Amino acid sequence: MNINKILHSYCYCLRGCYSLNKKIIVLALPGLLFLYSCGSKGQQENGGNAQAIPTYRVVTLHPRQVTLTTDYPASIQGLQNIEIRPKVDGYVEKIYVDEGSLVNKGQLLFKIKAPQYEQEVRTAEAGIKTAEADINTATLQVNKVKPLVEKEIISRYELESAQYTLQSKQAALAQAKASLENARMNLGYTTIVSPVNGVIGSLPYKLGSLVTSTTTDPLTTVYNTATVYAYFAMNEKQLLGFSRDSSNTSFRAKLNSIPQVTLVLSDGTAYAYKGKVETVNGLINTSTGSANFRAAFANPRGLLRSGSSAIIRIPKTIKSAIAVPQNVTYELQDKRFAYLVDSHNKIKNVAITVMESTPGQFYIITGGLQNGDRIIAEGANNLKDGTEIKPVEVNGETLYKGLN
């Protein structure tokens, strides 16, 4: 019964019984006031409960195509790292390049001062002249003896002896020419040119330094970086997952199916040219438990240098994936949960499983949620099972805008 009506009736009775003892009225008023206050409090509480249903944004889950990326630390090496070593002994007379400079194949790098090889060339040239003179003398002797033998003035032995002498002198000439070629070759080694296009490394020897063919350090190293290799490693678990991919029948086909990869440079920017994963080491390193992969990148501008570090970013496309924002889930006792909203707009805490090493701000669901489920699409804390909410549906395209 409405407490106001009770008070009204009571006051009406009091007016009719005004002659009653005033003490009775005084004693009755506190009780009536208590009843009135209780009634008012109950009305406030009932009205408050009607307004206490919280409002949350929710999203309906649907499969979508998702491109995930996985990053691997990588080291850069040139296509060729050629050590330039002297083949002859001598002093560094001239250095035509500087450290870090770009060179072309056949470009002059060093000049080694080695006078002994110049002397060897002159000696070989003189030996050729001597051999040619000996041949001429032997030829004259043959021409002199031959008619005498034909006239049987002297024995045939004299002719054969002269012919053998001529052959010996001809062999000496051939040997002298070979000595000249060898001397010229040694002299040519005093001038060193670049065998490939590339970048000059360090120059440990300065002008006047003595170098030999057995010197420990090379004169320099030419790094051919027209194409560079980025080496990175996958652990054994990742390698098994890659090998078990059922999209192809052979490992080589799986390797070829990897899309072009991105190289992230040390300053965080993406390299302008895409690369291709070409090979994988057949052995797993027992100390690291990983296998090495190699990706090739074009380097026409020479931006990439041997020895630098970078990150290989490999994309992977999942054609039908259920994705949820990471901030709408929570972790409890090594399990991950999400707030599922049922058809009666009530909360249910459900355990979910997600794909390992999912990058970015989203999880790819592998269990616990399915197509058509509704979940709370904003951060929430301590919502108990059965809690009723007022859902506000959000646009999934807006929510998943940051998903690749």
C-alpha positions, 0 to 999 in steps of 0.5 A: 500500500502507498505510504502516502495514502496511509498517512492521509488516512491516519491524519483524517482519523486524527482530525476525528479523534482530536480529543484523544490524548496528545501523548498517543499522537506523539508516540505514533508519529515516529513510527509513521515517519519510519514507515515513510522513510522505508517506503521512499528508500524502497522506491529509490532502490527499485528505480536505481536498479532499473537504471543500473544496466550498463551499456557496452559496445559489442561486435559480431564475429565473422571470418575475414581474410587476414595477412599476418607478418612475422619478424626475424632478425637478419644479417646482411652479406654481399653476393661476393666478398673477395679478398684482394691479396698480393701475388708478388713481394714488394712495397705498396707504391700507390693506392688508387681507392679509399675505404667505402668507395664504389669500384667497377670491375677492372678498376685500378686499386693498387700499385706495388713497387717490385723492381726485380720483376722488371729486371726479370722481363729485361733478362727474358727479352735478352734471352730471346734475342740470344736464342734467336741468334743461336737459331740463325747460326744453327740454321746456317750450319744446316744449310752449309752441311746439307749440299755437302752431304748430298754430294757425298763429300761428308757423311750424313752424320754431320747433317743430322748433328747440325739439324739436332743442334738447330732443334735444340736452339729452337727449343731454347727460344721457346723456353726464353719466350715462356720465361718472358711471359712468366716475367711479364705476368709477375710484373703484371701482378704489381698492378692490382685491379678489382675483379668485380663491381663492389665496395671497398672495405678497410685498407690496413696497409699504407703507402710504403708498406711491405707486402708478400704473397703470404701476408696474413691480412689482405690489401682490402676486400671488395664486397659485391653488393649488387645483390645482397643476402639476408640470413635469418633463422627459424627455430625448430618449432617454426620450421616444423610448422612450415614443413607441415604446411599442406598447401604444397607437396614438397619442401621446395614447393613450400619454399617457392610459395613463400610470398615476397618478403620485406626488409626492415632497415635499422632505422625502422624504414622498409627497404624499397625492394622486396626480396625472395626466400631462396634457400634453407640450411639442411641442418639444424644448429644443435647449439641454437636449435634453429635453421638458417634461411637466406633471402635475396634482395636487389641492391642497385643503389648500393644502400645495403652493405655487408655486415649490417643488420636488419629485420626480415618480415614474412607475410602469411595470409589466412583466408578465413580467420576469426580475429578479436582485439587483444584489449577485449580479452584478459588472462587468468591462471595462464588462460585467456578469456573473452566476454561473450554476449548471449541472445539475452544480452547476458555476459558469459566468460569463455576461455579462448585459444589463440594463434601463437606469436600473433603480431599487432593488436589482434588475436587470431582465435583457434578455439572458444569462439565461432562465427556469429558470436557476439563479444564485448568490443571494449576493455571491461573488468570483472564482469560476472557470468549472468550480468545483463548489459545493454549492447551497442553494436559497432561496425566491424570494419571500423573495429578491424581497421588496423588489421592487415 
